């Protein structure tokens, strides 16, 4: 791969791509422009370079007719379309597209990533390597107009500048930071290019060279606008997932309390845990010894069932490795006389992630004691 400043192909940085080695498959996260995400990403399965082939298939579809293969104002319906591979080649736009081009798109938009065409195979496809005899040579002005209308409908800035004699020029960019490779794609209409230049083939070469991107941005919008608007919906999904993770770990901590399992509780808490709680009479408690007393002398000896419900949880994400959750804790239990009781407390917990593991570093409890003492 050329590192020359004047190279025909450049790799651009949108900040959400990762370099993978060989056929590595893993869950790298969930981010990107919705319409370009592959089915395996939406299913939150381990994935690798085939996600790039899928995104290139979406791009090729758009380049030929000016609108995407998957589209719906409702994001849930859009994801259902993608996971089902529900696209077609409607008339009249596709009537003038060659069968070879449609065949390549079909192979790139194959739902099963194991059966999806590879970059190396795509480079050998007749539509790519025999374009002088296979590909249509007609100028697709209708595609440009359709693309403008589609982008206008999405209220995005149109980034296509049409010139009388236009041909496609790929402008793809790469910056490397240790093992992270930030990759993005923008495509521009420009003046005449050497006849041997095939931007789509160059794009496939980039993927073949082990630069598997996690995000392929929409090639028809301003990068800044894309990061501010197009990605918002997907980033919201990621934020929701992270918030649910905090709620889940909080529920696990409370379950350990209800079960009187100090060992499980200590694994979830930082050894220097600080807290304000009714049992401490307004004093700041630091460390685990104060809590150990209640586990060993009350909770572990309680044979009666305890059920806790978290009400109205609100999670605030503080960067990638910290979060705060506030909620109402409703505890149901049976007292010494066998009568059902309920208690309520208002709690706030601060979480910090160390070595990919969430730990509770501080909590504040007000209202009834967290542990039913009756």
LODRENDO-843527 format. One record per residue: residue number from 1; residue in three letters; x, y, z of N, C-alpha, C in turn. Coordinates in steps of 0.02 Angstrom, whole numbers, plus 50000, padded with zeros to 5 digits. Layout:
REM residues N
NUM,ALA,X,Y,Z,X,Y,Z,X,Y,Z
...
This chain:
REM residues 374
1,UNK,50042,49941,50000,50000,50000,50000,50044,50062,50000
2,UNK,50032,50107,49954,50073,50166,49947,50059,50217,50002
3,UNK,50114,50247,50028,50107,50300,50078,50124,50368,50048
4,UNK,50127,50370,49982,50142,50433,49947,50085,50483,49957
5,UNK,50102,50546,49966,50052,50598,49977,50006,50606,49917
6,UNK,50031,50591,49857,49991,50600,49797,49961,50535,49771
7,UNK,49957,50485,49814,49928,50421,49793,49855,50430,49775
8,UNK,49831,50389,49728,49762,50396,49704,49711,50378,49758
9,UNK,49729,50334,49804,49684,50313,49856,49711,50333,49924
10,UNK,49670,50365,49964,49690,50384,50032,49637,50356,50080
11,UNK,49658,50340,50140,49612,50315,50191,49599,50370,50242
12,UNK,49534,50385,50252,49515,50442,50295,49494,50420,50364
13,UNK,49502,50462,50413,49491,50445,50483,49424,50471,50508
14,UNK,49381,50423,50528,49319,50442,50563,49321,50416,50635
15,UNK,49374,50382,50654,49386,50368,50724,49353,50307,50754
16,UNK,49319,50265,50715,49284,50208,50745,49303,50142,50711
17,UNK,49363,50138,50684,49383,50077,50650,49440,50042,50687
18,UNK,49446,49978,50677,49496,49937,50711,49530,49892,50660
19,UNK,49595,49885,50666,49633,49840,50622,49627,49769,50649
20,UNK,49609,49722,50605,49606,49652,50625,49658,49613,50586
21,UNK,49678,49556,50614,49728,49515,50582,49696,49452,50553
22,UNK,49708,49441,50489,49683,49380,50458,49608,49374,50461
23,UNK,49585,49315,50482,49513,49302,50486,49487,49310,50557
24,UNK,49518,49353,50595,49497,49364,50664,49423,49383,50668
25,UNK,49388,49351,50714,49316,49365,50725,49308,49385,50799
26,UNK,49277,49442,50811,49266,49464,50880,49211,49516,50880
27,UNK,49185,49531,50940,49136,49584,50947,49173,49648,50964
28,UNK,49178,49693,50916,49217,49755,50925,49174,49814,50947
29,UNK,49109,49805,50950,49066,49861,50968,49012,49872,50916
30,UNK,48970,49919,50930,48911,49931,50888,48909,50005,50872
31,UNK,48937,50024,50814,48937,50094,50794,48940,50098,50719
32,UNK,48913,50151,50692,48915,50160,50620,48852,50193,50595
33,UNK,48852,50210,50531,48791,50237,50500,48742,50179,50491
34,UNK,48680,50186,50516,48633,50129,50518,48627,50089,50454
35,UNK,48619,50123,50396,48606,50087,50334,48664,50047,50308
36,UNK,48724,50055,50338,48783,50019,50314,48802,49961,50359
37,UNK,48768,49952,50415,48784,49899,50462,48763,49832,50434
38,UNK,48803,49781,50447,48789,49714,50422,48743,49676,50470
39,UNK,48711,49623,50447,48666,49584,50491,48701,49558,50553
40,UNK,48764,49535,50546,48798,49507,50604,48813,49560,50657
41,UNK,48825,49622,50636,48836,49676,50685,48771,49690,50722
42,UNK,48716,49693,50685,48651,49706,50716,48630,49649,50763
43,UNK,48652,49588,50747,48637,49532,50792,48686,49528,50850
44,UNK,48735,49574,50851,48786,49578,50903,48826,49513,50907
45,UNK,48843,49486,50849,48884,49426,50845,48957,49446,50832
46,UNK,49002,49400,50843,49072,49412,50826,49077,49423,50751
47,UNK,49119,49470,50730,49123,49485,50659,49195,49505,50640
48,UNK,49207,49509,50575,49273,49524,50549,49268,49562,50483
49,UNK,49314,49547,50438,49317,49584,50375,49254,49579,50331
50,UNK,49214,49526,50335,49153,49524,50294,49106,49583,50306
51,UNK,49111,49617,50364,49067,49675,50374,49085,49730,50325
52,UNK,49149,49734,50306,49170,49785,50257,49142,49770,50188
53,UNK,49141,49705,50171,49114,49686,50106,49040,49704,50102
54,UNK,49004,49692,50157,48933,49711,50159,48926,49786,50147
55,UNK,48965,49826,50183,48960,49899,50176,48979,49921,50106
56,UNK,49028,49888,50076,49046,49904,50006,48990,49886,49959
57,UNK,48953,49833,49974,48895,49815,49933,48842,49869,49937
58,UNK,48832,49897,49996,48784,49952,50004,48807,50013,49964
59,UNK,48872,50027,49968,48900,50084,49931,48893,50075,49856
60,UNK,48908,50015,49832,48903,50001,49761,48830,50010,49737
61,UNK,48784,49986,49776,48713,49994,49760,48696,50068,49753
62,UNK,48719,50108,49801,48705,50180,49799,48738,50214,49739
63,UNK,48799,50194,49725,48835,50225,49669,48799,50214,49602
64,UNK,48765,50158,49596,48733,50141,49533,48665,50174,49524
65,UNK,48627,50183,49577,48560,50210,49568,48544,50272,49610
66,UNK,48587,50288,49659,48577,50350,49696,48536,50345,49760
67,UNK,48515,50285,49779,48480,50276,49842,48502,50209,49872
68,UNK,48495,50200,49937,48521,50140,49970,48476,50080,49963
69,UNK,48503,50020,49972,48461,49959,49967,48415,49951,50026
70,UNK,48433,49979,50084,48392,49973,50144,48376,50043,50169
71,UNK,48311,50057,50179,48293,50123,50203,48223,50121,50234
72,UNK,48217,50152,50292,48153,50163,50324,48162,50217,50376
73,UNK,48111,50260,50383,48114,50312,50433,48117,50282,50503
74,UNK,48086,50224,50511,48086,50189,50575,48149,50146,50579
75,UNK,48193,50162,50626,48257,50127,50630,48248,50052,50644
76,UNK,48198,50035,50685,48186,49964,50699,48168,49927,50635
77,UNK,48126,49956,50594,48108,49924,50530,48168,49921,50484
78,UNK,48210,49973,50485,48271,49972,50444,48315,49913,50464
79,UNK,48325,49903,50529,48366,49847,50552,48336,49780,50533
80,UNK,48270,49775,50535,48236,49713,50515,48249,49699,50441
81,UNK,48247,49751,50399,48262,49743,50328,48333,49716,50318
82,UNK,48380,49746,50354,48450,49726,50346,48460,49654,50367
83,UNK,48434,49636,50426,48444,49567,50451,48410,49516,50406
84,UNK,48357,49536,50371,48323,49490,50325,48353,49493,50255
85,UNK,48398,49541,50242,48425,49549,50175,48371,49568,50126
86,UNK,48323,49609,50148,48265,49626,50108,48279,49687,50063
87,UNK,48307,49674,50005,48318,49727,49956,48301,49699,49887
88,UNK,48292,49744,49838,48279,49721,49770,48309,49770,49721
89,UNK,48295,49759,49657,48320,49802,49604,48259,49830,49565
90,UNK,48227,49881,49593,48164,49905,49562,48175,49941,49496
91,UNK,48124,49939,49456,48123,49975,49392,48099,50047,49405
92,UNK,48120,50096,49367,48159,50090,49305,48234,50099,49317
93,UNK,48255,50118,49378,48326,50135,49389,48372,50077,49373
94,UNK,48350,50016,49390,48394,49958,49381,48389,49925,49313
95,UNK,48345,49950,49271,48336,49920,49205,48399,49926,49163
96,UNK,48438,49979,49174,48498,49990,49133,48562,49967,49167
97,UNK,48556,49934,49224,48615,49908,49259,48626,49836,49236
98,UNK,48688,49819,49222,48703,49753,49194,48692,49698,49246
99,UNK,48677,49638,49222,48668,49580,49267,48730,49566,49310
100,UNK,48789,49579,49281,48851,49566,49318,48856,49611,49380
101,UNK,48836,49674,49373,48837,49720,49430,48789,49696,49484
102,UNK,48729,49675,49464,48680,49650,49512,48706,49587,49546
103,UNK,48740,49545,49508,48767,49483,49536,48819,49498,49589
104,UNK,48862,49547,49576,48913,49565,49625,48881,49593,49689
105,UNK,48830,49634,49681,48795,49661,49739,48763,49604,49779
106,UNK,48732,49557,49745,48701,49501,49780,48751,49461,49820
107,UNK,48811,49452,49792,48863,49415,49828,48891,49454,49887
108,UNK,48891,49520,49881,48917,49562,49935,48865,49570,49991
109,UNK,48801,49569,49973,48747,49577,50022,48717,49509,50040
110,UNK,48759,49460,50047,48739,49394,50070,48734,49395,50146
111,UNK,48678,49373,50174,48667,49377,50246,48719,49338,50285
112,UNK,48733,49278,50264,48782,49235,50299,48853,49260,50283
113,UNK,48890,49286,50332,48957,49313,50317,49005,49260,50292
114,UNK,48994,49197,50311,49038,49143,50289,49030,49130,50214
115,UNK,48970,49146,50187,48957,49136,50116,48965,49200,50075
116,UNK,48977,49255,50109,48985,49320,50075,49050,49320,50035
117,UNK,49049,49353,49978,49108,49356,49936,49164,49393,49973
118,UNK,49227,49371,49964,49284,49404,49996,49310,49460,49951
119,UNK,49354,49501,49979,49383,49555,49939,49422,49527,49880
120,UNK,49460,49474,49893,49501,49443,49840,49456,49416,49785
121,UNK,49402,49384,49804,49355,49357,49754,49321,49413,49716
122,UNK,49303,49467,49751,49270,49523,49718,49315,49556,49666
123,UNK,49380,49558,49681,49427,49587,49633,49430,49547,49568
124,UNK,49413,49483,49572,49415,49440,49513,49346,49436,49479
125,UNK,49296,49471,49507,49230,49469,49477,49232,49504,49409
126,UNK,49196,49477,49360,49197,49507,49292,49180,49581,49291
127,UNK,49134,49603,49334,49115,49673,49332,49172,49719,49354
128,UNK,49219,49691,49393,49276,49731,49416,49335,49724,49368
129,UNK,49353,49662,49352,49415,49652,49314,49405,49651,49238
130,UNK,49342,49647,49216,49329,49648,49143,49279,49703,49126
131,UNK,49287,49760,49158,49236,49812,49150,49232,49840,49080
132,UNK,49286,49835,49042,49284,49863,48974,49236,49824,48930
133,UNK,49224,49760,48946,49180,49720,48905,49114,49702,48940
134,UNK,49113,49708,49007,49055,49687,49046,49014,49746,49071
135,UNK,49048,49796,49098,49013,49852,49130,48983,49898,49077
136,UNK,48926,49927,49095,48895,49976,49051,48935,50040,49049
137,UNK,48941,50070,48991,48981,50131,48984,48938,50194,48984
138,UNK,48873,50187,48997,48829,50244,48994,48840,50290,49054
139,UNK,48828,50355,49043,48833,50405,49097,48767,50404,49136
140,UNK,48772,50396,49202,48712,50386,49243,48694,50452,49278
141,UNK,48673,50500,49239,48653,50564,49266,48593,50558,49312
142,UNK,48549,50510,49296,48490,50500,49338,48509,50479,49408
143,UNK,48565,50442,49413,48588,50420,49479,48608,50480,49521
144,UNK,48643,50527,49490,48664,50587,49526,48604,50627,49550
145,UNK,48554,50634,49507,48495,50672,49526,48456,50637,49581
146,UNK,48451,50571,49576,48415,50532,49626,48451,50537,49694
147,UNK,48516,50536,49691,48556,50541,49752,48544,50608,49786
148,UNK,48542,50661,49747,48529,50728,49775,48461,50730,49808
149,UNK,48411,50701,49775,48343,50702,49804,48340,50662,49868
150,UNK,48374,50605,49868,48373,50563,49928,48407,50598,49987
151,UNK,48464,50629,49973,48499,50665,50027,48459,50724,50052
152,UNK,48424,50758,50005,48383,50814,50026,48327,50791,50072
153,UNK,48299,50733,50056,48245,50706,50097,48271,50690,50168
154,UNK,48333,50669,50173,48362,50654,50238,48390,50716,50272
155,UNK,48381,50774,50239,48403,50838,50266,48478,50839,50281
156,UNK,48516,50807,50236,48588,50809,50242,48617,50854,50188
157,UNK,48673,50881,50201,48706,50924,50152,48729,50883,50093
158,UNK,48711,50905,50033,48732,50870,49972,48805,50886,49959
159,UNK,48844,50832,49951,48916,50841,49943,48939,50823,49873
160,UNK,48894,50819,49826,48914,50801,49758,48918,50864,49714
161,UNK,48973,50873,49682,48982,50929,49636,48992,50899,49566
162,UNK,48942,50905,49525,48943,50873,49460,48979,50916,49409
163,UNK,49023,50886,49373,49058,50920,49318,49037,50887,49252
164,UNK,49042,50924,49197,49018,50898,49132,49046,50829,49115
165,UNK,49111,50821,49122,49140,50755,49108,49161,50726,49174
166,UNK,49117,50686,49204,49131,50662,49272,49145,50587,49272
167,UNK,49185,50568,49319,49199,50497,49331,49212,50490,49405
168,UNK,49207,50430,49429,49212,50420,49502,49284,50418,49525
169,UNK,49297,50454,49580,49363,50452,49610,49355,50433,49683
170,UNK,49386,50380,49704,49381,50360,49775,49431,50400,49816
171,UNK,49408,50423,49872,49452,50459,49917,49446,50425,49985
172,UNK,49491,50380,49998,49485,50341,50059,49546,50354,50102
173,UNK,49540,50355,50167,49595,50379,50207,49616,50336,50265
174,UNK,49679,50338,50285,49704,50294,50338,49751,50329,50385
175,UNK,49738,50325,50448,49787,50346,50498,49793,50289,50547
176,UNK,49854,50276,50570,49866,50219,50614,49891,50243,50681
177,UNK,49862,50216,50735,49885,50231,50802,49894,50165,50838
178,UNK,49957,50140,50838,49973,50074,50864,49930,50022,50827
179,UNK,49887,49987,50863,49849,49935,50829,49781,49959,50805
180,UNK,49766,50023,50818,49702,50050,50795,49711,50082,50727
181,UNK,49669,50065,50681,49669,50096,50615,49602,50129,50605
182,UNK,49604,50194,50595,49542,50232,50586,49528,50237,50512
183,UNK,49471,50212,50493,49456,50207,50422,49388,50236,50406
184,UNK,49385,50274,50354,49321,50299,50332,49323,50308,50257
185,UNK,49266,50320,50227,49264,50325,50154,49223,50385,50134
186,UNK,49250,50423,50088,49210,50475,50055,49221,50468,49981
187,UNK,49170,50479,49943,49175,50473,49870,49153,50538,49839
188,UNK,49193,50563,49792,49178,50626,49761,49172,50618,49685
189,UNK,49134,50661,49656,49133,50665,49583,49186,50715,49562
190,UNK,49228,50696,49516,49282,50739,49495,49291,50736,49420
191,UNK,49346,50764,49395,49359,50766,49323,49383,50699,49296
192,UNK,49404,50698,49234,49425,50636,49201,49482,50602,49238
193,UNK,49479,50536,49241,49531,50496,49274,49561,50448,49224
194,UNK,49620,50421,49237,49649,50371,49192,49601,50313,49185
195,UNK,49593,50287,49124,49544,50234,49112,49557,50171,49153
196,UNK,49621,50161,49173,49636,50100,49211,49618,50107,49285
197,UNK,49598,50168,49306,49583,50179,49377,49514,50154,49394
198,UNK,49511,50108,49441,49447,50080,49464,49442,50090,49539
199,UNK,49408,50142,49562,49405,50157,49633,49375,50102,49675
200,UNK,49325,50067,49648,49294,50014,49686,49343,49957,49698
201,UNK,49384,49942,49646,49434,49890,49654,49486,49911,49707
202,UNK,49505,49976,49706,49553,50000,49756,49524,49993,49826
203,UNK,49460,50004,49833,49428,49998,49898,49432,49926,49922
204,UNK,49421,49878,49877,49425,49808,49895,49495,49788,49913
205,UNK,49545,49818,49880,49614,49805,49897,49629,49826,49968
206,UNK,49603,49884,49988,49613,49909,50056,49588,49858,50106
207,UNK,49529,49829,50092,49500,49780,50138,49541,49716,50138
208,UNK,49565,49697,50078,49604,49636,50072,49669,49640,50112
209,UNK,49693,49702,50121,49756,49712,50157,49747,49715,50233
210,UNK,49695,49682,50257,49683,49673,50329,49660,49736,50365
211,UNK,49638,49787,50329,49610,49846,50363,49535,49838,50365
212,UNK,49512,49803,50417,49440,49790,50424,49410,49846,50464
213,UNK,49364,49883,50434,49337,49941,50468,49274,49924,50505
214,UNK,49267,49956,50562,49207,49948,50602,49155,49999,50581
215,UNK,49177,50054,50552,49129,50105,50529,49144,50123,50458
216,UNK,49095,50118,50414,49101,50148,50348,49049,50203,50345
217,UNK,49073,50265,50342,49027,50322,50342,48992,50328,50275
218,UNK,48935,50361,50276,48899,50375,50214,48944,50416,50168
219,UNK,48955,50393,50107,49001,50428,50063,48970,50490,50031
220,UNK,48910,50508,50050,48876,50562,50016,48855,50617,50064
221,UNK,48891,50624,50119,48875,50677,50165,48938,50705,50196
222,UNK,48934,50764,50222,48990,50796,50253,49011,50756,50315
223,UNK,49077,50740,50323,49098,50700,50379,49077,50728,50446
224,UNK,49083,50794,50455,49064,50824,50518,48990,50816,50531
225,UNK,48950,50826,50479,48877,50819,50487,48859,50747,50500
226,UNK,48896,50701,50468,48882,50631,50479,48893,50612,50551
227,UNK,48950,50635,50580,48964,50618,50649,48914,50650,50696
228,UNK,48885,50707,50676,48839,50742,50720,48768,50716,50715
229,UNK,48749,50691,50655,48679,50673,50646,48669,50600,50626
230,UNK,48703,50577,50573,48690,50511,50547,48706,50457,50598
231,UNK,48759,50468,50638,48779,50417,50686,48742,50421,50751
232,UNK,48703,50473,50761,48671,50484,50826,48628,50425,50846
233,UNK,48590,50398,50799,48544,50344,50817,48581,50283,50839
234,UNK,48636,50265,50803,48673,50206,50822,48710,50216,50887
235,UNK,48739,50275,50896,48773,50289,50959,48723,50287,51017
236,UNK,48661,50307,51005,48610,50303,51056,48599,50230,51076
237,UNK,48600,50186,51027,48591,50115,51042,48649,50091,51086
238,UNK,48710,50114,51071,48768,50094,51110,48762,50122,51181
239,UNK,48740,50184,51187,48731,50214,51253,48679,50175,51293
240,UNK,48625,50156,51260,48573,50117,51294,48601,50051,51320
241,UNK,48642,50019,51279,48672,49955,51299,48718,49964,51359
242,UNK,48756,50018,51360,48801,50030,51416,48762,50047,51479
243,UNK,48708,50083,51473,48667,50098,51531,48634,50035,51559
244,UNK,48612,49991,51514,48583,49928,51537,48635,49886,51574
245,UNK,48698,49891,51552,48752,49855,51585,48760,49878,51657
246,UNK,48754,49944,51668,48759,49971,51736,48700,49949,51779
247,UNK,48641,49950,51750,48581,49927,51787,48589,49853,51806
248,UNK,48615,49813,51760,48622,49742,51772,48672,49728,51828
249,UNK,48729,49763,51827,48779,49751,51879,48754,49775,51947
250,UNK,48713,49828,51946,48682,49851,52009,48634,49799,52036
251,UNK,48595,49768,51992,48549,49715,52014,48588,49656,52042
252,UNK,48646,49640,52012,48686,49585,52037,48712,49600,52107
253,UNK,48732,49663,52118,48756,49682,52185,48701,49675,52237
254,UNK,48641,49699,52220,48585,49695,52267,48566,49622,52280
255,UNK,48570,49581,52228,48555,49510,52237,48604,49478,52286
256,UNK,48668,49498,52282,48718,49472,52330,48700,49493,52401
257,UNK,48675,49554,52409,48653,49577,52475,48594,49535,52500
258,UNK,48545,49526,52457,48486,49487,52477,48503,49415,52495
259,UNK,48553,49387,52461,48574,49318,52474,48623,49312,52532
260,UNK,48644,49370,52559,48693,49368,52613,48760,49341,52590
261,UNK,48776,49350,52526,48838,49324,52497,48891,49378,52496
262,UNK,48930,49381,52551,48980,49434,52556,49036,49425,52505
263,UNK,49053,49364,52489,49106,49352,52440,49088,49381,52372
264,UNK,49026,49369,52350,49003,49396,52286,48999,49472,52290
265,UNK,48976,49498,52347,48971,49570,52357,49040,49603,52353
266,UNK,49090,49573,52386,49157,49601,52387,49189,49601,52318
267,UNK,49171,49554,52276,49200,49551,52208,49175,49609,52166
268,UNK,49113,49632,52180,49084,49685,52140,49104,49754,52167
269,UNK,49125,49757,52230,49142,49821,52261,49217,49832,52264
270,UNK,49237,49895,52260,49306,49914,52269,49325,49905,52343
271,UNK,49385,49880,52358,49405,49871,52428,49400,49935,52469
272,UNK,49410,49993,52436,49406,50057,52471,49338,50090,52464
273,UNK,49286,50050,52454,49218,50075,52446,49200,50126,52500
274,UNK,49174,50183,52479,49150,50233,52527,49074,50238,52522
275,UNK,49043,50257,52579,48970,50259,52578,48942,50303,52633
276,UNK,48884,50330,52619,48840,50362,52668,48777,50320,52670
277,UNK,48757,50296,52730,48696,50256,52735,48666,50263,52804
278,UNK,48602,50250,52810,48568,50259,52875,48601,50221,52932
279,UNK,48626,50160,52918,48657,50120,52971,48718,50154,53002
280,UNK,48751,50198,52963,48811,50232,52986,48795,50299,53020
281,UNK,48731,50315,53027,48708,50375,53063,48740,50439,53036
282,UNK,48744,50443,52969,48768,50504,52938,48843,50508,52930
283,UNK,48880,50457,52953,48953,50457,52947,48975,50426,52881
284,UNK,49031,50451,52855,49060,50422,52795,49097,50358,52813
285,UNK,49078,50304,52783,49110,50239,52796,49157,50223,52738
286,UNK,49216,50198,52755,49264,50179,52704,49287,50108,52716
287,UNK,49292,50069,52662,49313,49999,52668,49255,49952,52675
288,UNK,49270,49887,52684,49219,49835,52683,49200,49808,52751
289,UNK,49239,49825,52803,49226,49795,52869,49157,49813,52896
290,UNK,49136,49875,52887,49070,49896,52912,49015,49853,52881
291,UNK,49021,49840,52816,48970,49801,52781,48975,49727,52798
292,UNK,49036,49704,52809,49046,49633,52826,49006,49614,52889
293,UNK,49002,49660,52938,48966,49647,53000,48893,49628,52986
294,UNK,48860,49665,52942,48790,49651,52928,48782,49586,52889
295,UNK,48830,49572,52844,48826,49509,52807,48832,49450,52854
296,UNK,48882,49451,52898,48897,49393,52940,48847,49384,52996
297,UNK,48819,49438,53022,48776,49433,53081,48702,49440,53067
298,UNK,48684,49460,53006,48613,49469,52991,48593,49436,52926
299,UNK,48623,49460,52872,48600,49439,52806,48613,49365,52793
300,UNK,48672,49341,52812,48690,49271,52799,48647,49223,52840
301,UNK,48621,49248,52897,48581,49205,52941,48506,49210,52927
302,UNK,48488,49254,52882,48417,49263,52867,48392,49208,52820
303,UNK,48345,49169,52843,48319,49114,52803,48254,49133,52767
304,UNK,48229,49192,52782,48166,49214,52751,48182,49249,52684
305,UNK,48136,49242,52637,48148,49272,52570,48148,49348,52571
306,UNK,48192,49376,52529,48196,49449,52520,48192,49462,52445
307,UNK,48150,49509,52426,48145,49526,52355,48153,49601,52347
308,UNK,48195,49621,52301,48209,49692,52290,48192,49711,52218
309,UNK,48162,49769,52210,48146,49796,52144,48179,49865,52138
310,UNK,48213,49875,52081,48242,49940,52067,48192,49981,52027
311,UNK,48172,50037,52054,48122,50080,52021,48155,50143,51993
312,UNK,48133,50163,51934,48154,50226,51902,48230,50235,51901
313,UNK,48267,50186,51875,48340,50195,51873,48360,50248,51823
314,UNK,48406,50292,51842,48434,50342,51798,48510,50333,51797
315,UNK,48537,50321,51738,48609,50309,51731,48642,50368,51696
316,UNK,48696,50392,51724,48736,50445,51693,48804,50415,51676
317,UNK,48821,50412,51612,48886,50387,51591,48937,50442,51597
318,UNK,48993,50427,51629,49046,50477,51639,49108,50451,51602
319,UNK,49110,50463,51537,49165,50436,51498,49153,50362,51484
320,UNK,49208,50328,51464,49203,50257,51446,49204,50211,51507
321,UNK,49236,50233,51562,49249,50187,51617,49219,50209,51683
322,UNK,49170,50253,51682,49138,50274,51744,49064,50288,51732
323,UNK,49024,50276,51782,48952,50288,51776,48922,50297,51846
324,UNK,48865,50330,51847,48828,50342,51909,48756,50322,51898
325,UNK,48728,50286,51946,48658,50265,51940,48620,50287,52002
326,UNK,48561,50316,51991,48517,50336,52046,48450,50300,52037
327,UNK,48423,50275,52093,48362,50236,52087,48327,50232,52155
328,UNK,48266,50208,52154,48229,50192,52215,48231,50116,52224
329,UNK,48250,50097,52284,48256,50025,52299,48197,50004,52344
330,UNK,48154,49963,52317,48096,49938,52354,48109,49867,52376
331,UNK,48111,49855,52441,48128,49789,52468,48068,49758,52502
332,UNK,48053,49697,52482,47999,49658,52513,48030,49602,52554
333,UNK,48004,49592,52615,48032,49541,52658,47978,49518,52708
334,UNK,47995,49468,52747,47950,49441,52799,47982,49453,52866
335,UNK,47946,49485,52912,47976,49502,52977,47976,49442,53024
336,UNK,47999,49454,53085,48005,49400,53133,47940,49367,53151
337,UNK,47884,49402,53143,47819,49374,53158,47786,49342,53096
338,UNK,47824,49338,53042,47798,49308,52982,47753,49352,52941
339,UNK,47754,49418,52955,47712,49464,52919,47751,49495,52860
340,UNK,47719,49503,52803,47754,49535,52746,47764,49609,52758
341,UNK,47822,49633,52742,47839,49703,52751,47873,49730,52687
342,UNK,47873,49795,52683,47908,49829,52627,47946,49888,52656
343,UNK,48004,49901,52627,48042,49961,52646,48068,49993,52582
344,UNK,48079,50058,52586,48102,50095,52527,48162,50138,52545
345,UNK,48210,50139,52500,48268,50183,52508,48285,50214,52441
346,UNK,48316,50272,52444,48339,50306,52383,48415,50299,52381
347,UNK,48441,50273,52326,48512,50258,52323,48545,50287,52260
348,UNK,48608,50303,52269,48650,50324,52213,48715,50284,52218
349,UNK,48736,50255,52163,48798,50216,52162,48843,50241,52106
350,UNK,48907,50245,52121,48957,50265,52072,48998,50204,52054
351,UNK,49003,50192,51989,49039,50133,51963,49101,50154,51924
352,UNK,49153,50114,51929,49214,50125,51891,49237,50059,51862
353,UNK,49256,50061,51798,49278,49999,51765,49354,49994,51766
354,UNK,49379,49940,51793,49451,49926,51794,49462,49856,51765
355,UNK,49507,49852,51717,49522,49788,51685,49459,49754,51659
356,UNK,49417,49794,51626,49354,49771,51595,49304,49745,51646
357,UNK,49311,49765,51708,49267,49741,51761,49240,49800,51800
358,UNK,49173,49804,51806,49142,49859,51842,49146,49847,51918
359,UNK,49163,49900,51956,49165,49896,52028,49130,49957,52058
360,UNK,49093,49945,52112,49059,49999,52147,49109,50033,52193
361,UNK,49120,50098,52183,49170,50134,52222,49139,50179,52275
362,UNK,49075,50196,52267,49041,50238,52317,48966,50230,52310
363,UNK,48931,50233,52367,48858,50236,52363,48831,50280,52419
364,UNK,48773,50308,52406,48739,50351,52454,48668,50325,52460
365,UNK,48648,50309,52521,48581,50282,52533,48545,50325,52584
366,UNK,48483,50341,52569,48441,50378,52617,48374,50343,52623
367,UNK,48336,50359,52675,48273,50326,52686,48280,50269,52734
368,UNK,48244,50214,52723,48247,50156,52767,48313,50120,52760
369,UNK,48337,50085,52813,48399,50046,52807,48395,49998,52748
370,UNK,48452,49990,52713,48453,49946,52655,48440,49874,52677
371,UNK,48466,49856,52736,48455,49788,52761,48397,49789,52811
372,UNK,48344,49752,52799,48287,49751,52846,48309,49722,52913
373,UNK,48304,49763,52965,48328,49742,53031,48273,49715,53075
374,UNK,48212,49717,53052,48156,49696,53094,48159,49620,53107
